Structures are given as C-alpha cells and as structure tokens.
Amino acid sequence: MKNYDLTQLLFDLCSGAGVSGVESDAAKTAIKYLSEYMPCETDALGSVIGKKEGSGINILLDAHIDQIGLVVTAIDDKGFLRVAKCGGADARVLSSSEVTVWGKEKIYGVISSIPPHLSDKKEENKAADFDSVYIDIGMSKAKAEKLISPGDRITFNGTQAKLLNGNVVSPCIDDRAGVAAILRCLQILENSGRQLCSITVLFSSQEETGSSGAIAGSFNSGADEAIAVDVGFARAPGVKDEKAGIIGGGAMIGFAPSLDCDISNRLVTLAENNSIKWQYDVMGGSTGTNGDEISTSAGGIRTALISIPIKNMHTAVEIANIDDIEAVAQLMAAYIIERSAKDA
C-alpha cells in the first residue's frame, strides 16, 4: 500500500507554472502523477484529462490547474514591463512583489514601489491599478525585447513552507490543493482493492479566466455525475465568519442552486458515517467555481462541490491545512466506493 506525503505532493504541484492559458508546465507535473492511475493526456485547451474504465456510471472529478498571474502587454522605453492581470490578481498586494517572467528564459523581476517619502498624499493609501504597474527586470528595452514578448505570462514568487498545526503556505494553492486531493483520492481507491465505476479526471485549464477548460472537458467526458474540487474562504481577520469555513475544520461541502442537493446531502451523511471532518459551504447564487459550468454541460451533469478552506486567496502566500486536503480526498473516495457498490 502506497501513500503520498501530501505536503510534498502539494509543493511539487505548486512548483509548476500555469498562468491561465499557458498551463503546460503545471500540466507536466500533474500528468506525472495522474499517469500512475490511468492513461492521460492534454486536450485542445491545455487541460489534463484521464479516464479509468469501470462498471456502472462515470464520475468526473475536476480541479483547475491554472493560477492567477499577469501578462506582459508592452516594454517601455526604459525597459520596464507593462502588464495586465490574467485571472483575479489582487492589485492591493502588487507593490514591491517579486515575480518571475516566463519569456525565452525565466527572468526575475520586482514590481516597482514609490517610496512613501515621494508618494502623493492623495494616493498613499490607495492600491495601484494595473495601468500604473511597472515591473523592473534590470534591463534596457533592447535587451528585454530579446528575451520577453507581449503575451508572456508572469507568476508571483512566494515561499513554500510548513507552518504550525498542519498548515502550509505556498503560491497557487488555489487550486493545486484540489489537484492534490484528487490524486490522493485515486490512491485511496487503488489501495481499497474494490471494483469501481468509471472515473474521469479533469485538471482543467483557464478556470481563473472563465472556466473554458471545464466547459470543454466536461462536455467531452461523458460523465453522469461530477465532483468539482476547489478552494474556499477560510476565517481570518476581516473575513465574516458566516462567509467562510474554518481552516483545519475539514471538507467544505457545497450547497447552491447549481449543485445537486441529493449528492450534497449524501456527502454529509458519508462524512458523518466515516468520521471525516466536514463543514457547510452555503451559497445562494453561483458558486464561482467550475461546478457551475459543469452542471449545465452536455445536457446537464449532476454536480457536487467540495472545497478546501484557505487564507489569503489570490496571493503568493496562500495558506491551507493538509488535514483538510486529506478530508476532501477521503470523502470523495467514500462517495465513489458507495456509488460503485450501488451499480455493481
């Protein structure tokens, strides 16, 4: 019986660059792990997709593999890069951030920051908008143009580290934590030795820019049911308790109009019966995840959402708890095992 070091798996997945639309580096790492369980490949939109045939229904497991970042729009006369956001990058944390520019080679850069002594008093307490962002790579325009082109992606640099009480910090835990949970689920299922239903895995591209990968991938999957795995808000200073989960509190089971209520309720029962830590994640409208798009794909797919609570979402210092990732994996495995037994 094999078991992942979940922290190392997560850090490995988070190390691959994959800003929306250019997920190939992250996809290579995901394929390395997914290929242990099923044949897999990348599709036309850059998503990783694999399928393991079984008996009965086909359950789709989805987690998006792309991450937020920036895209180069121009190089100015002084060699500074001008950018636009690619996905939901937060302008409030840009000033003085360290970045990597993915040009013809990896180039280190820093987002310029005006010293407080020189800042306009009217602007000193405001976040810079993207039109005023300059990235300093220490090059002249002529040298920069040999290595960087408009359209090149930029990622935010951040430390990967273990914190106390099973917490970890890393860039792009959104949503490599979901990818890690699915891989861990597949490992649990393999170790169970049970006869299972068909399982399709989709590590989808472009979620941060509109869920294109999930729309195309779920349409082609032939799935009867789906579980989308993403991150959710964790309680932190300034975050309302009723709008967030508790980090370390277990899997967040989604309830929303786009989600199948019967599957959500069944997940709650399974969590209770199997002593898996869980918590509610209730939304009155859309979920803001791939679950919304998958549920209306190909004539409709019964879809559930399980989320992993994280702090500092859409920054380079996202914090998750390893036990929450494990809880999500255990819950998905329990559902697939039970669902497979019903169709046996």
C-alpha angles and dihedrals in degrees: 000000000000128000131187125235089236094202093054091044091052094047091048092052091046091052094069116089115235116156110174112289094017104062098139097112093051090042092059091058092046092049090052090061100033093052088067088071108029144356109278142176142166119267130217093282095047098258119141111236132179138165135202113196120228139149126286124007129008115239119197120212113196135186124159118243100195125096136205118264145129135277126217112245100173147343113234127218092268095052097257117140120236116207149186125210119260106203124344101327111169113237091201093072100040102092111103092355118153115235143178119225112210101213127134083314134009109277125191117225143170127216107238120248127197111229111249089238089064101036123113108255090227091056103037095094096042128092115242116250119229093256089065097048118114123184116209113211095163095245138117118246091254093053094042092053090058091059107026134051133185107271095040112133127238127207129199115245119227142158123265110214145149113245129191125294097020095305121138134190127211143132117268098018077144097107113344085085086065091050089050091050092053093048090049089049090054089051091052091049092049091049090050091068091213130143105252141192121253113290125201119191122202121186093187130210129221100021091138091057101043111310095268092150093053093046093054097036097049091046090056095041099079088217123170094195135010141200116202116201120201140141125273136197118282124205113268137145108304094016115111112239093226091057097049144054129231117262106236089021095109137243116352107225111207127228116184140130092264093051127082106253094202092057091045091052091047090053089054091052092047092049091051094045093048098041091243113157112243143161138193123266106188123183126178094203135014120346096224089230138099087269090081093056097040092053092062097039124118096357093320135313121211101243138190129188126215117182137195113222114235137175126226094023115199095020134101091253104058114163126210136165119241092216090059090054089049091049091053091050093048092048094050090048092050091051094049092047092050093044091049092051091054091055095042 
